[in-house]
Amino acid sequence: MIRKEGIAPIARHAAEQGLARLMMKLPATRATIRAAAASQSLLYELCGAYGEACSVLDRMRKDRSADPAIIAEYEIICAEIEADVQRILLGDR
C-alpha cells in the first residue's frame, strides 16, 4: 500500500482502489503505475478520481433506474482518466 501523509482516509481509500483498478485495466504498466503513483502526487490524485468514478459507475450500472446518459458520461470520464494516466506514464503530461 502506498502511504500518502496528509490525505484523508476516504480519499486514500479511493486512490488505492483506483490504483488497483488501473493496474487491472492496464496490466502491461502495473509496476510503472505503482511506482509513479508513489512518487507523483498528480498521478495519485488521478487514481483517486478514477476510483471514485468507477465506484459511481458500478453503482449506477446496478441501478435499473439510472439514467443511461449519465452512465455513458461516467464511462467517458473513466476512459479519459485511463488515457491521462497513460500519457503521464509516457511522459506526455
ZASEMAR-374223 format. One record per atom (N, C-alpha, C, CB): x, y, z; atom name. Coordinates in steps of 0.05 Angstrom, whole numbers, plus 5000, padded with zeros to 4 digits. Glycine has a CB too. Layout:
BEGIN
+------+-------+------+-------+
! east ! north !   up ! atome !
+------+-------+------+-------+
!    X !     Y !    Z !    CA !
...
+------+-------+------+-------+
//
This chain:
BEGIN
+------+-------+------+-------+
! east ! north !   up ! atome !
+------+-------+------+-------+
! 5017 !  4977 ! 5000 !     N !
! 5000 !  5000 ! 5000 !    CA !
! 5018 !  5025 ! 5000 !     C !
! 4981 !  5000 ! 5024 !    CB !
! 5010 !  5045 ! 4985 !     N !
! 5025 !  5070 ! 4983 !    CA !
! 5016 !  5088 ! 5006 !     C !
! 5020 !  5084 ! 4956 !    CB !
! 5035 !  5099 ! 5020 !     N !
! 5028 !  5117 ! 5043 !    CA !
! 5030 !  5146 ! 5033 !     C !
! 5048 !  5112 ! 5067 !    CB !
! 5009 !  5160 ! 5036 !     N !
! 5009 !  5189 ! 5030 !    CA !
! 5000 !  5203 ! 5055 !     C !
! 4990 !  5195 ! 5005 !    CB !
! 5018 !  5217 ! 5067 !     N !
! 5012 !  5232 ! 5092 !    CA !
! 4995 !  5256 ! 5085 !     C !
! 5038 !  5240 ! 5107 !    CB !
! 4977 !  5263 ! 5103 !     N !
! 4961 !  5286 ! 5100 !    CA !
! 4936 !  5283 ! 5082 !     C !
! 4977 !  5308 ! 5089 !    CB !
! 4931 !  5259 ! 5074 !     N !
! 4908 !  5253 ! 5057 !    CA !
! 4887 !  5239 ! 5074 !     C !
! 4916 !  5235 ! 5032 !    CB !
! 4862 !  5249 ! 5072 !     N !
! 4840 !  5238 ! 5088 !    CA !
! 4838 !  5208 ! 5081 !     C !
! 4814 !  5253 ! 5082 !    CB !
! 4830 !  5192 ! 5101 !     N !
! 4827 !  5163 ! 5097 !    CA !
! 4809 !  5156 ! 5074 !     C !
! 4818 !  5150 ! 5122 !    CB !
! 4787 !  5171 ! 5070 !     N !
! 4768 !  5164 ! 5049 !    CA !
! 4782 !  5169 ! 5022 !     C !
! 4743 !  5181 ! 5051 !    CB !
! 4796 !  5192 ! 5019 !     N !
! 4810 !  5198 ! 4994 !    CA !
! 4832 !  5177 ! 4989 !     C !
! 4822 !  5226 ! 4995 !    CB !
! 4845 !  5169 ! 5010 !     N !
! 4867 !  5149 ! 5007 !    CA !
! 4855 !  5123 ! 4998 !     C !
! 4882 !  5145 ! 5034 !    CB !
! 4832 !  5115 ! 5009 !     N !
! 4819 !  5090 ! 5001 !    CA !
! 4811 !  5092 ! 4971 !     C !
! 4793 !  5085 ! 5018 !    CB !
! 4800 !  5114 ! 4962 !     N !
! 4792 !  5118 ! 4934 !    CA !
! 4817 !  5116 ! 4916 !     C !
! 4778 !  5144 ! 4930 !    CB !
! 4839 !  5128 ! 4925 !     N !
! 4863 !  5127 ! 4909 !    CA !
! 4874 !  5099 ! 4907 !     C !
! 4884 !  5146 ! 4921 !    CB !
! 4874 !  5084 ! 4929 !     N !
! 4884 !  5057 ! 4929 !    CA !
! 4866 !  5039 ! 4911 !     C !
! 4886 !  5045 ! 4957 !    CB !
! 4840 !  5044 ! 4914 !     N !
! 4821 !  5028 ! 4897 !    CA !
! 4825 !  5035 ! 4868 !     C !
! 4792 !  5035 ! 4906 !    CB !
! 4828 !  5061 ! 4862 !     N !
! 4833 !  5069 ! 4834 !    CA !
! 4859 !  5058 ! 4823 !     C !
! 4833 !  5099 ! 4832 !    CB !
! 4880 !  5058 ! 4840 !     N !
! 4905 !  5047 ! 4831 !    CA !
! 4902 !  5018 ! 4825 !     C !
! 4926 !  5051 ! 4853 !    CB !
! 4888 !  5003 ! 4842 !     N !
! 4884 !  4974 ! 4837 !    CA !
! 4869 !  4970 ! 4811 !     C !
! 4870 !  4961 ! 4860 !    CB !
! 4848 !  4986 ! 4806 !     N !
! 4832 !  4983 ! 4782 !    CA !
! 4849 !  4990 ! 4757 !     C !
! 4807 !  5001 ! 4783 !    CB !
! 4865 !  5011 ! 4759 !     N !
! 4882 !  5018 ! 4736 !    CA !
! 4902 !  4996 ! 4730 !     C !
! 4896 !  5044 ! 4742 !    CB !
! 4913 !  4984 ! 4751 !     N !
! 4933 !  4963 ! 4747 !    CA !
! 4919 !  4938 ! 4734 !     C !
! 4945 !  4954 ! 4773 !    CB !
! 4894 !  4934 ! 4740 !     N !
! 4880 !  4912 ! 4726 !    CA !
! 4873 !  4920 ! 4697 !     C !
! 4854 !  4904 ! 4741 !    CB !
! 4865 !  4945 ! 4693 !     N !
! 4857 !  4954 ! 4667 !    CA !
! 4881 !  4957 ! 4648 !     C !
! 4843 !  4981 ! 4669 !    CB !
! 4904 !  4964 ! 4659 !     N !
! 4929 !  4968 ! 4643 !    CA !
! 4951 !  4950 ! 4653 !     C !
! 4938 !  4998 ! 4645 !    CB !
! 4948 !  4923 ! 4649 !     N !
! 4966 !  4904 ! 4662 !    CA !
! 4995 !  4907 ! 4653 !     C !
! 4957 !  4877 ! 4656 !    CB !
! 5000 !  4916 ! 4629 !     N !
! 5028 !  4919 ! 4619 !    CA !
! 5043 !  4940 ! 4634 !     C !
! 5028 !  4925 ! 4590 !    CB !
! 5029 !  4958 ! 4648 !     N !
! 5042 !  4980 ! 4662 !    CA !
! 5039 !  4979 ! 4692 !     C !
! 5031 !  5006 ! 4652 !    CB !
! 5033 !  4956 ! 4703 !     N !
! 5027 !  4953 ! 4732 !    CA !
! 5050 !  4964 ! 4749 !     C !
! 5022 !  4924 ! 4739 !    CB !
! 5074 !  4954 ! 4744 !     N !
! 5096 !  4963 ! 4761 !    CA !
! 5102 !  4992 ! 4758 !     C !
! 5121 !  4947 ! 4755 !    CB !
! 5099 !  5002 ! 4734 !     N !
! 5104 !  5030 ! 4728 !    CA !
! 5083 !  5048 ! 4742 !     C !
! 5104 !  5036 ! 4698 !    CB !
! 5058 !  5040 ! 4741 !     N !
! 5037 !  5055 ! 4753 !    CA !
! 5041 !  5057 ! 4783 !     C !
! 5009 !  5043 ! 4746 !    CB !
! 5047 !  5034 ! 4796 !     N !
! 5051 !  5034 ! 4825 !    CA !
! 5074 !  5052 ! 4833 !     C !
! 5056 !  5005 ! 4835 !    CB !
! 5096 !  5050 ! 4819 !     N !
! 5119 !  5066 ! 4826 !    CA !
! 5113 !  5096 ! 4821 !     C !
! 5144 !  5058 ! 4809 !    CB !
! 5101 !  5102 ! 4799 !     N !
! 5095 !  5130 ! 4793 !    CA !
! 5075 !  5142 ! 4812 !     C !
! 5084 !  5133 ! 4764 !    CB !
! 5055 !  5126 ! 4820 !     N !
! 5035 !  5136 ! 4839 !    CA !
! 5048 !  5142 ! 4866 !     C !
! 5012 !  5116 ! 4843 !    CB !
! 5068 !  5127 ! 4873 !     N !
! 5082 !  5131 ! 4898 !    CA !
! 5099 !  5157 ! 4898 !     C !
! 5100 !  5107 ! 4905 !    CB !
! 5107 !  5165 ! 4875 !     N !
! 5125 !  5188 ! 4874 !    CA !
! 5113 !  5213 ! 4861 !     C !
! 5150 !  5181 ! 4859 !    CB !
! 5090 !  5211 ! 4848 !     N !
! 5078 !  5233 ! 4834 !    CA !
! 5050 !  5238 ! 4846 !     C !
! 5076 !  5228 ! 4804 !    CB !
! 5047 !  5261 ! 4859 !     N !
! 5021 !  5267 ! 4871 !    CA !
! 4999 !  5270 ! 4851 !     C !
! 5023 !  5292 ! 4888 !    CB !
! 5005 !  5280 ! 4827 !     N !
! 4984 !  5283 ! 4806 !    CA !
! 4973 !  5256 ! 4799 !     C !
! 4996 !  5297 ! 4782 !    CB !
! 4990 !  5237 ! 4795 !     N !
! 4981 !  5210 ! 4787 !    CA !
! 4965 !  5197 ! 4810 !     C !
! 5005 !  5192 ! 4780 !    CB !
! 4974 !  5202 ! 4835 !     N !
! 4960 !  5191 ! 4858 !    CA !
! 4932 !  5203 ! 4859 !     C !
! 4975 !  5196 ! 4884 !    CB !
! 4930 !  5229 ! 4854 !     N !
! 4904 !  5242 ! 4854 !    CA !
! 4886 !  5232 ! 4832 !     C !
! 4907 !  5273 ! 4851 !    CB !
! 4897 !  5226 ! 4808 !     N !
! 4882 !  5214 ! 4786 !    CA !
! 4872 !  5187 ! 4794 !     C !
! 4899 !  5213 ! 4761 !    CB !
! 4888 !  5172 ! 4808 !     N !
! 4879 !  5146 ! 4818 !    CA !
! 4855 !  5149 ! 4836 !     C !
! 4902 !  5131 ! 4833 !    CB !
! 4855 !  5169 ! 4853 !     N !
! 4832 !  5174 ! 4870 !    CA !
! 4807 !  5181 ! 4854 !     C !
! 4838 !  5196 ! 4889 !    CB !
! 4810 !  5198 ! 4834 !     N !
! 4788 !  5206 ! 4817 !    CA !
! 4777 !  5182 ! 4801 !     C !
! 4796 !  5228 ! 4797 !    CB !
! 4796 !  5165 ! 4792 !     N !
! 4788 !  5141 ! 4778 !    CA !
! 4773 !  5121 ! 4796 !     C !
! 4813 !  5127 ! 4766 !    CB !
! 4783 !  5118 ! 4820 !     N !
! 4769 !  5101 ! 4839 !    CA !
! 4741 !  5110 ! 4845 !     C !
! 4785 !  5099 ! 4865 !    CB !
! 4738 !  5136 ! 4850 !     N !
! 4711 !  5147 ! 4855 !    CA !
! 4693 !  5144 ! 4831 !     C !
! 4714 !  5176 ! 4863 !    CB !
! 4703 !  5151 ! 4807 !     N !
! 4686 !  5149 ! 4783 !    CA !
! 4678 !  5120 ! 4778 !     C !
! 4702 !  5160 ! 4759 !    CB !
! 4696 !  5101 ! 4781 !     N !
! 4690 !  5073 ! 4777 !    CA !
! 4669 !  5063 ! 4797 !     C !
! 4715 !  5056 ! 4779 !    CB !
! 4671 !  5072 ! 4822 !     N !
! 4652 !  5064 ! 4842 !    CA !
! 4624 !  5074 ! 4835 !     C !
! 4660 !  5074 ! 4870 !    CB !
! 4622 !  5099 ! 4827 !     N !
! 4596 !  5110 ! 4819 !    CA !
! 4586 !  5095 ! 4795 !     C !
! 4599 !  5141 ! 4813 !    CB !
! 4603 !  5090 ! 4776 !     N !
! 4594 !  5076 ! 4752 !    CA !
! 4584 !  5048 ! 4758 !     C !
! 4618 !  5074 ! 4732 !    CB !
! 4598 !  5034 ! 4776 !     N !
! 4589 !  5007 ! 4784 !    CA !
! 4561 !  5008 ! 4797 !     C !
! 4609 !  4995 ! 4804 !    CB !
! 4557 !  5028 ! 4815 !     N !
! 4531 !  5030 ! 4828 !    CA !
! 4509 !  5037 ! 4808 !     C !
! 4532 !  5052 ! 4850 !    CB !
! 4515 !  5055 ! 4790 !     N !
! 4495 !  5063 ! 4770 !    CA !
! 4488 !  5040 ! 4751 !     C !
! 4504 !  5087 ! 4754 !    CB !
! 4507 !  5024 ! 4744 !     N !
! 4502 !  5001 ! 4726 !    CA !
! 4483 !  4981 ! 4739 !     C !
! 4528 !  4988 ! 4718 !    CB !
! 4484 !  4979 ! 4766 !     N !
! 4467 !  4960 ! 4780 !    CA !
! 4439 !  4972 ! 4785 !     C !
! 4480 !  4953 ! 4807 !    CB !
! 4437 !  4998 ! 4783 !     N !
! 4411 !  5011 ! 4788 !    CA !
! 4395 !  5013 ! 4762 !     C !
! 4416 !  5040 ! 4800 !    CB !
! 4374 !  4998 ! 4760 !     N !
! 4358 !  4997 ! 4736 !    CA !
! 4345 !  5024 ! 4729 !     C !
! 4337 !  4976 ! 4738 !    CB !
! 4342 !  5041 ! 4749 !     N !
! 4330 !  5068 ! 4744 !    CA !
! 4351 !  5089 ! 4737 !     C !
! 4315 !  5076 ! 4769 !    CB !
! 4376 !  5082 ! 4736 !     N !
! 4397 !  5101 ! 4729 !    CA !
! 4394 !  5111 ! 4701 !     C !
! 4425 !  5089 ! 4734 !    CB !
! 4400 !  5136 ! 4697 !     N !
! 4398 !  5149 ! 4671 !    CA !
! 4421 !  5139 ! 4653 !     C !
! 4399 !  5180 ! 4673 !    CB !
! 4415 !  5126 ! 4630 !     N !
! 4436 !  5116 ! 4612 !    CA !
! 4455 !  5138 ! 4603 !     C !
! 4423 !  5103 ! 4588 !    CB !
! 4446 !  5162 ! 4600 !     N !
! 4463 !  5184 ! 4591 !    CA !
! 4485 !  5190 ! 4612 !     C !
! 4447 !  5209 ! 4585 !    CB !
! 4477 !  5188 ! 4638 !     N !
! 4497 !  5193 ! 4659 !    CA !
! 4516 !  5169 ! 4661 !     C !
! 4482 !  5197 ! 4687 !    CB !
! 4506 !  5145 ! 4657 !     N !
! 4524 !  5122 ! 4656 !    CA !
! 4545 !  5125 ! 4634 !     C !
! 4508 !  5096 ! 4652 !    CB !
! 4536 !  5134 ! 4611 !     N !
! 4554 !  5138 ! 4588 !    CA !
! 4574 !  5160 ! 4595 !     C !
! 4538 !  5146 ! 4563 !    CB !
! 4565 !  5180 ! 4608 !     N !
! 4583 !  5202 ! 4616 !    CA !
! 4605 !  5192 ! 4635 !     C !
! 4568 !  5225 ! 4630 !    CB !
! 4598 !  5175 ! 4654 !     N !
! 4618 !  5164 ! 4672 !    CA !
! 4637 !  5145 ! 4658 !     C !
! 4604 !  5150 ! 4696 !    CB !
! 4627 !  5130 ! 4638 !     N !
! 4644 !  5113 ! 4623 !    CA !
! 4665 !  5129 ! 4608 !     C !
! 4628 !  5096 ! 4602 !    CB !
! 4657 !  5152 ! 4597 !     N !
! 4675 !  5170 ! 4584 !    CA !
! 4696 !  5182 ! 4604 !     C !
! 4660 !  5193 ! 4570 !    CB !
! 4686 !  5190 ! 4627 !     N !
! 4704 !  5200 ! 4648 !    CA !
! 4726 !  5180 ! 4655 !     C !
! 4688 !  5208 ! 4673 !    CB !
! 4717 !  5155 ! 4659 !     N !
! 4737 !  5134 ! 4665 !    CA !
! 4757 !  5130 ! 4643 !     C !
! 4722 !  5107 ! 4671 !    CB !
! 4747 !  5129 ! 4618 !     N !
! 4765 !  5125 ! 4595 !    CA !
! 4785 !  5149 ! 4593 !     C !
! 4749 !  5123 ! 4569 !    CB !
! 4775 !  5173 ! 4598 !     N !
! 4793 !  5196 ! 4597 !    CA !
! 4814 !  5196 ! 4619 !     C !
! 4776 !  5222 ! 4599 !    CB !
! 4807 !  5187 ! 4642 !     N !
! 4827 !  5184 ! 4664 !    CA !
! 4848 !  5163 ! 4656 !     C !
! 4813 !  5177 ! 4691 !    CB !
! 4839 !  5141 ! 4645 !     N !
! 4857 !  5120 ! 4636 !    CA !
! 4877 !  5131 ! 4616 !     C !
! 4842 !  5096 ! 4624 !    CB !
! 4867 !  5147 ! 4597 !     N !
! 4884 !  5159 ! 4576 !    CA !
! 4904 !  5179 ! 4589 !     C !
! 4867 !  5173 ! 4555 !    CB !
! 4894 !  5195 ! 4609 !     N !
! 4911 !  5214 ! 4623 !    CA !
! 4934 !  5199 ! 4637 !     C !
! 4895 !  5230 ! 4643 !    CB !
! 4927 !  5177 ! 4650 !     N !
! 4947 !  5161 ! 4664 !    CA !
! 4968 !  5151 ! 4645 !     C !
! 4934 !  5138 ! 4680 !    CB !
! 4959 !  5141 ! 4622 !     N !
! 4978 !  5131 ! 4602 !    CA !
! 4997 !  5153 ! 4592 !     C !
! 4963 !  5118 ! 4579 !    CB !
! 4985 !  5177 ! 4587 !     N !
! 5002 !  5199 ! 4579 !    CA !
! 5023 !  5206 ! 4600 !     C !
! 4984 !  5224 ! 4572 !    CB !
! 5014 !  5207 ! 4625 !     N !
! 5033 !  5213 ! 4646 !    CA !
! 5056 !  5192 ! 4647 !     C !
! 5019 !  5214 ! 4674 !    CB !
! 5048 !  5167 ! 4645 !     N !
! 5069 !  5146 ! 4645 !    CA !
! 5088 !  5147 ! 4622 !     C !
! 5055 !  5118 ! 4646 !    CB !
! 5078 !  5158 ! 4600 !     N !
! 5095 !  5161 ! 4576 !    CA !
! 5111 !  5187 ! 4577 !     C !
! 5079 !  5160 ! 4551 !    CB !
! 5105 !  5204 ! 4597 !     N !
! 5119 !  5229 ! 4600 !    CA !
! 5107 !  5251 ! 4584 !     C !
! 5147 !  5226 ! 4593 !    CB !
! 5083 !  5248 ! 4574 !     N !
! 5069 !  5268 ! 4557 !    CA !
! 5048 !  5283 ! 4572 !     C !
! 5056 !  5254 ! 4533 !    CB !
! 5055 !  5293 ! 4595 !     N !
! 5035 !  5307 ! 4612 !    CA !
! 5020 !  5326 ! 4596 !     C !
! 5048 !  5322 ! 4636 !    CB !
+------+-------+------+-------+
//
